[in-house]
């Protein structure tokens, strides 16, 4: 089955959102444990990586939109 680029981008965003929610739930559960310092460090590291990937995705989407707008600007201009 073929997925358009926008469908893949939406899927990636939803996956990141679900991962973020899962991390949030895990943090809430383990903050009461004795291992919370280690957990917080691990979650912070994973959140930083997720933030970096989201930034990369944002740049790719902006680039794709720019390429779409160029032909439209040429026709409209």
N, C-alpha and C positions, 0 to 999 in steps of 0.2 A: 504494500500500500504506500502510495506517495504522500508525503506531508510537505506542505508549502513551508517556506522559510518562516513566515509569521506563525504558523502552527508549531514549528519547532521552537521558536523563540518563546511562545506562550507556554509550551510544555516545559521548557527550561526554567522559566520564571516560576511556574507552579511547583516544580520540583524543588527549587530553592526555597520557596515559601514553606512547603511542607517540611523540608529539612530544618528550616529555622524554627518552626513550631515544635518539632520533635526535640530540638536542642533546648528550647525554652522549657518544655515539660521535664526533660532530664535534669536541667539545672534546678528547677523547683523541687524535684524529688530528692536530689542529692545534696542540696544546701544544708540539710539537717544531718548529714552524715559526717563522720570524722575525716573523710577524704575530700572535703570541700575545697581546700586550697589547691590540690592537684586537679580536681575537676574544673575549677574556675579557670586555671591556667590552660587546660586542654580545650575547654569551650571557647576561651578567648582566641586561642590559636585557630581553631576551626572557623570561628566567626570572622576572623581576619581573612582567612583564605576564601570564605564564601563572599565576603565583601569585595575582595579582589576579583573574583570570577564574575560577580555582578557588574562590576565596573567594566570588565572586558566585554561582557555581553552588551552593556549599554553603548559602548563605543562601536561595536559591530552593528548594532541596530541603527545608530546614528549614521554610520557610513552607508548602510543599505538605503536608508531614507534619503540621504544626500544623492545617491546614484539614481534613485527614483525621481527625485525632484528636478534634477538636471534636464532630462528630456522634456518634462512638463514646462519648465521655465523657457526652454528654447521654443516650444510651440506657442506658449502664451506671450512671449516677449516679442 
